[in-house]
């Protein structure tokens, strides 16, 4: 109970910036309810007094009042629909911005364990459902309560006996609605979860469409999708079965409401306790009260759906980054660019396997070093600890004697340039992708960076130049071109420390040569850490570190390591004679 109360308080807090809109919507809702309960009373007045007495003038005054009520209700409807939805949209906008901003702060570990499709489902489907609840739920509840209470106050003033008779089905309806609503919430939660699974499967399949087609696995992928799609179908079928029972039984109670009023009224007329005009007014009041009862039915359903979505939203918002700045964190000051690993051990959160084991080494500032080893040796993890993408389990990573855990992450990232094997380009222009290196870079600066990355001539030859679209994830460019744009970004960033993570391992020899040349130009005067499978690309490194199963087993120059005849010599021999 306490958790639900806290969740509701948290939900209500999003109304605060828009209190004016909220109270306008609620005020208009109450006024609209007041207008709706006037009709039966005006009709009763006509039947009881004005028509029998032939008061034509009063009759036309009542007709005029009725017409005015129609017009006012139309105005109220416009305000509620327009500004009520604007209230919901404003709240949705705030939540989406807050969620997106929070996602930017989460550590890599969260995205390692969370499917992108699940996150997308929260940003789109869940937030839309929350918006609908934010607008309709309080409005429906207020209109329903105001109309029902107002109607019954008038009905009891007309005839207590008939009012009590008409109330017979209502307590049973309320009990059934509350009890069955809990069951509906469970089905809504399950549907939301399976929708996220479907989104994740679709996104995964589309991102890997080239692999699917190249391996002729369209049918296999379709079967995988059918499996999750069928789970969603079954979840929705169960949801609709529950909803069907809910609505049909409540519909029966609604019909019994009419029945009790008409039957009870007819019997009371025979007993002389009710007049015919009172029965007509009561039947009209049943018509006034039934839509609010429907609203309460929808309110229960809407609230269950909305709170299920809001619960999923808060699960993401409550996720805390595993890596944060310390309270006394200071800016990183790079003087020489020395990088030191002091007894560093690392393992991923979800794994008991040690990825790096007691690594001790120093990389001299301004030098170019290489990390080599078999796949899975821990090379990429090693590099990821320098910008603190992950936190060392024990030991320290230092830059010029400063522990990376003690400096501000923003300052740390500004001083490090990262070129990865799988370069990510945003679905935008070359210009906008380059701006990630320097937001205010001029065209001349961009072309200078592209020239340094051996891509300037190519971009100048394009009809749209820097404004050429690169496609989703850079699909309109070759692998080598994407790598060189990534290098150009780092040229613009101009950091003192570079990490070149297996950036040429999947390219042809010509592209590799161009990128190696560009990187050599970029690394001049900086600390450069190169991770490569092709050992011929790191022969000229100042020092080569050899990792094996998370341990540092060798270090030295290319010539020194070959002379030792150890692991590096074996790796080099395999590639040299392959």
Order of alpha helices (4+ residues) and beta strands (2+ residues): alpha-alpha-alpha-alpha-alpha-alpha-alpha-alpha-alpha-alpha-alpha-alpha-beta-beta-beta-alpha-beta-beta-alpha-beta-alpha-alpha-alpha-alpha-beta-alpha-beta-beta-beta-alpha-alpha
